[in-house]
């Protein structure tokens, strides 16, 4: 069975490594030490933990959206009604159009950490950039 380092489990769970360490230390998530003394999590146990719901915090947001891109707000353009918010999430640039009121309520400003949550049934069209007449 594969095993995972704390940092790998954190990435899979979508939480910080410190959160995984706290779960291990509290006994919520079992881990064993390898020959080097590092904590390793058994893949099957990690999968069971994920199936059961890693965070039973009732304040946690529940959503059917599975595509989340955490990043830094790099630009916000507001007019009287709408706002265009640009987010850089690793190599991905995400632009969201929303009401100005929503952008204001979320406190979205350049330098703010935010998460783009994407769920769509739309078809995305891409080209190679070559134009044919």
N, C-alpha and C positions, 0 to 999 in steps of 0.2 A: 504494500500500500504506500502511495506517495506521502511524504511529509512536507510541511511548509514552515518556513521561518516566520517569525512574528510579523515582519514587514510584508511578506507575501500574503499572509492571512489578512492583514489590515487592508491591503489593496483589494483583495477579493471581497472583503466585507464592506468596503467603502467607508472605513473609519480610520482613525489614526493608530499608529503602532502603540501609543500609550494606552488607548482604549482597549486594545487586545491584551496588553500586559495586565491591565486592571481586571479584565474578565478572567484571565488565567490565574492571577493572584487570588481572586475571590472564589475560584473553583467553578465558575460558570462555564469555562471552556478548558478542557483538559489539555495538558501539554507534558511532554517528557523532555529531559535534558539529553543532548547528544554527547558524544565523546569529548567534544570541545567545551561542554558546559552550556551551550546555547539551547534555548527552548525551541522545540519542534512540535508542531501540531499534526496529528494524524489526519490524513485526508478524509477518511470516512467519518471521523468524529467532527471534523470541521463542516462537512456536508450536512450532517445531522443537526448541528448547531444552526446552520444557515436555514435549513428547512423549518426549524422550530421558531425562527425569528430571532435574529441576533440581539435585537434591542427591544425589550418589552416596555420601554418608556411610553406611557400613554400619550405624551405630548409629541411623540415622533410623528412626522408626516407619513401618511400612507398614500401610495400612488401606484397606478398601473404603468406609469411611464418608466422605462428601463434605461433610457439614454440620458446620463447626467454628465455635464462637463463643468467642473469647477475651475474657475480661473479669475482673472483680474479684469475689471472694467477698464477699458482703454479709451473709450470715447462715449460721450452722451450728447446727443443733439436734441434739444427740446424746442417745440414751438408752442402755440397756445393750447393745442389739443393733444398732440402726439409726441412721442419720444422714440428715438432710435438709439438703442444701447448696444455697444460693441463690447464683446468679451473675448479675451484671448485665453484659451484653455490649452496649454501645451502648444502643439503645432496647429491647433484648430482655432479659427476665428469664427465666432458665432455672433450674428446680428439679430436682435429682437426688436420688433416694432410693438410698442405698447402705448397705452394712454399716458399722458404727462402725469396725471394724478397717480397712476401706479408707480411710475419711476420715482416720483417725489416721496410717496409713502414708503417705498423700499429703501430710500436714501441712496439711490444709485448715483455715484459720482466717480470720476476717474480715480483709480487706485483702490476702489472698493472690491473686496472679494465677494464673488457671487457664483451661483450655480445655474447654468442653463439646463432646463429640463425639457427634453425633446420627445414628443410623441406625435406621430403623424401617419396618416394613411395616404398622404400625397405621394405622387411619383416625382422624383427629382431628375432633372434632365442635365446631363453633362456633355461637354464637347471637348475635343482636343485643342480647341482654339483656332483651328484652321477654318477659313471662310471659303466657301465655294459659291461661285456665281451661277 
